[in-house]
């Protein structure tokens, strides 16, 4: 299991938090990423609440939830107070979400509080997926739904051939920013183990050419290699330049598979989830 900047954001310095907020913003501005998210939300049917997003970050998803369910209570939690401050400015045109600093492994809500629980690129950064899913089960109402969209970041490939140096940058990025590289491939099984009834599961392919978000993956990987002393300043600059050259000239920079699942808590289900 890798270290992961996201899982320690509650104690990170402001510069790191600002960097992550910038990454999240660039992801939402990516047209392909945005279309994928909208397809996911349409499948979930987030038109009524109350709705809970666990790990809301700086609020990129919350604005959409407020717009899609204008009459519903929308709640977002995150363990980073700094990101929550940014999320406070991200309400949709229909209203503002309620925000709370909290740990996804110990949600500060009563049993059966929400009709829908969403997790968007949370579990790949969560040290203990099972306990988070058990908490999601506990606060989900009988008959309610849980929806997950996350990156299968082990699938990230930014290569044009064997031994491609850009994939070394992706490896370095993954080591610093993703704690769970393969667990999302078992998402249906993990949801069932938590007590949910699986309704739908599948995958979306994200392919990037000229994309500010995709550049952040390469850039963060390069910075990690440079900071560790693995490469020097000239090579670091060249690798970032190569990523941008490829995007413009080759029309391909990289691809990542994203996995999604929609599950329900049975109407007569017990409040206590199964033991992991």
N, C-alpha and C positions, 0 to 999 in steps of 0.2 A: 504494500500500500504506500502510495506516494505522499509527500507533503503537499499541501494545497493552500494557496493564499486565501482562497474564498472561505475555507473552513475556519480561518483565524482572523477574519476581518474585524471582529469585535474589538480586537486589541491592536490592530494595525495603525500605523501612522497616517496622517491626513494625506500625504502624497500618494501612498499606496491606494487608499480609498478613492481618491480622485482619479487615479489611473483606472481602477476597476469600473468606476462610474462612467468614465469615457468609453471603455470597452462595451459596456452594456448599452450605452446610447448608440454607438456605431452599429451594434448588432441590430437594434430596432430600425435603424435607417437603411439597413441592407434590404433591398426589395425582395430578394429570394427568402431571406429569413422572415421578413414580415408576412409574406404570403403564406409561408408554412405555419406561422403562429395563428393567422386568421383561419386557416382550414382547421386547425386544432380546436380553436374556440367554437367554431360553428358546429363541430362534431359533439362538443361537450354540452352545448345548449346552456349557456350561462345567462339566461334571461330572467331568472328569479333567484332569490337568495334566502337566507344570508349566505354570502360567499366568503371563503377564506383562501388567501394565497399564502402558503408557507414559504418563506425565503423570498420576499418580494423585492429585495435589493433596493435600487433607486427608483422603482415604481414604473418600469417600462410596460408591464402588463396591467397594472392597476387602472390606468386611464382607460384602456379598452374595456375592462370589466365594468367600470362605472358607466361607460357609454352604452354597453350592451344590456345592462340591468339597472336602468335609471331609478327604479323604485325600490331597489334592494339595498340592504346593508352590505357593504364591501369592506372586508378587513384584510390588512396586510401585516405580516410580522416578519421581522428580520433580527439577527443578532447584532447588526451594525447600526449604532445610533446615528452615525454620520450619513449612511445611506438612507436611513429613514427620514432624515431631514430633507434630503433631496426628493424622496418620494412624496413628501408633503406638498410639493409643488407640481406633482404630476397627475392631479385629478383630471378626469374627463370633463367634457362640456356639461354633463348631467349632474356632476357633484364630486365630492371629495371622499376618498376612502378613510376609514379609521385605521390608525397605525399604532403598532405596539412593538417595543423591543422585547424579544422573547427567544427562547431556545426551542428549536424544532423538535428536540427530543423530549421536552417537557412543556407542552402547550398550556398556557394559563387560561383555559376555557373549560366550562362545564361539559359533561358528557352530552353528546347528541346536540351540539350547538349549531351546526352548519348543514345546509342542504347540499353544498358543493365545496369540496376541498381541492385546490389546484396546487401543483408543484411544477414549476417551469425551470428547467436546468438547475434543480436543487440537489437531487439525489446523487449526481455525479460528484458533488462536492461535500457529501455528508459522510462522516466517519462511520456511522451506524445506521444504515438504511432501514434495517428491520424495526428499530425502535421508533424511527420517524413514521413509518407506515402504520405501526401499532397506535401511535398517537393520532394519526389521521383517521384511523378507524374509530377510535374512542370519541372524537369530537364530531364525527359524521352522523347525521340522523339516519335511523332505519329507513331504507328506501333511497337514501341520498347517494351521491356519486363522488368518486375521487378520480381526478384526471392528472396524468403525468406526461410531460414532454421533456425529453432530455437527450443530451448528446451521447452517442456511442463513440466516445473519443478515441477508443482503441482503433477505430476505423479511419481516423484522420490520415489522409495521404496527400502530400503535396509534392509528389515526385513525377518526373518525366522519364525515369529509368532507374535501373539498379544503382544503389550507392549514391543517390541524389543528396547533395549537401543540404537542400532545403528540408528534407525529411529529418535530418539531424537537428535542425532548429525546431521542428515539430515535436520531436522526442524530448527536447529540453523544455519546451513549453508545457508538454503534458506532465512532465515530472514535477513541475512547480505549481501547476494550476488545476490538476485533476486528481482527486483522491481515489475515485473508483473508475478504473479504466474499462472494466468488462462487465460489471454487475448489471448494467442496464439491459444486457442481452437476456437476463433472467427475470425481467420485470413482471411478466405475467405470473410466473411462479411465486415471486415475492409478494405480489398483491393477494394471490390466493392464500398464501401462508398467513397473511395478516388478517384474513377473514373475509375479504371482499369476493364478490362474484364478478369474474371477468366478463366484460361485454364486448370489448373491441381492443385490438392491439395491432400494431403495424410499424412501418418505418417510412421516413421521408429522406430523400437524398438531397443534400445541399452541395451544390457545385459552385465554386467562386472563381470569377475572373478578376476584374477590377473591383475590389471591395475593401473599403476601409476596415471592416471587421476582420476579414481574412488577413489583411496586413498586420493587424494587432497580434495574431497568432504567431506569425513569423517574427515580428519585431520583439515580442516578449521572449520568444525562444532564443533569439540572437542576444538579447540583453542578458539573459540568464547565462549563456555560454561566455559572454564577455566578462560579466561580474565574477564568474568562477575562475577566470584566468585561462579558460580553455582556448579561447581565440583572442586575437588582438583587435585593435581599433579599425585597422584597414580592412580586415576580413569581415568584421561585423558590418561595416558600411557597405561592402560589396554584396553581402548576402541579402541585405535589405533592398539594395538596388536591383539585384537579380530577381527578387520576388515581383517587383513592379515592372521590370522588363517583360517577364513571362506573361503577366496579366495582360499587358497591352499587345505583345507580339504573338504569343501563343494562344491567347484566349482562354487559358486555364491556369489557375493558381493552385487549387486544391479542392478536396471533397471530404465531407463528413456525413455519416449516417446518423440521423436523429430517430429515436424510438419513442413511440407514444402508446399509452394505454388508457382506457376508460373502464372503470369498474364501479359496481354498486354494492352498498351494504344491504343485505337482505332485510326486508321490512320487519321480520320477526327476530332479527339477529340479536344476540346478547350484547350488552354494552362492553363486556370484557373481551378483548381480542384473544385469539389463540396464542399460546406461548410459543416464542421463537425456538 
